[in-house]
Amino acid sequence: MEERPSYDEYFMEMAHVVSKRSTCLRRKVGALLVKNKHILSTGYNGAPKGLKHCSEVGCLRENLDIPSGERHELCRGLHAEQNAIIQAAVFGVSIKDSTLYCTNTPCVVCVKMLINAGVKEIIFSGDYPDELAKRMLNESSIKIRSFNNKNLSGIEKNSFVLDEKDDKAVQLFSELGMPKNLAKTLMYISQVDECRSADVEQGADLRQPEVSVAMQEMRRRGWAKKRDLKKKGKGRPVHIYKLTKPLPDILKNFENEKMKQVETIKNDLSELHNLIKGY
């Protein structure tokens, strides 16, 4: 007999399905408010109803280069948690003592709303970089827990997030000419045994296309390899990535590339000096 999903698995999978309705260009988020094993309301992130979607007019935050977790007011969209709360209010449904299932941890604006709405528990499957939100949750009476540290396919999920030291390394790689998405992906994957692209998206704060391009480049350079892990049933396989060599060896490889470029620049400059003599 096929094993039935637990209620946590059941509701979290629904949250991920809800997130597919999102029109956000940066991060698709889904949320469910549940009480006594019944769904009270759902929400996903996107522009207010009747207004143009970000997928049509572009991302204001991207245009202004605003990092995730900052300046929440500079955004056309509402967050998934906000829309779930609003939907319940519109239909006169009390969400007091309910549980929020969300694909990501809430921002500080959503946290304040959830506290005042009387939500008693938050269950999340992915992180969001907002330290003030985490501090306020710690002060509140809301229980918060990770979704069993598993993703929906049953593959172990990496909850690792890049820290300040990693960010500094990314900055230096970037200053040396490495694309930032490649540097972030490299720093992330170098510190876990293996991971999915979704893990990198959440842990390195990148969008799916950025991770996809970075993974392709790492494989082209021979820095990473990919294997396919089949899901239960007929679902498409999950791509699992792993480095082919330690990070210091990759750095040495990158250094050699840069030194060759420096040598080429020196030769070109020398030739230019000879050519312009007498001008």
Summary of the structure (lengths in Angstrom):
residues: 279
radius of gyration: 22.6
end to end distance: 86.7
largest distance: 88.3
contacts: 815
relative contact order: 0.09
helix: 44%
strand: 15%
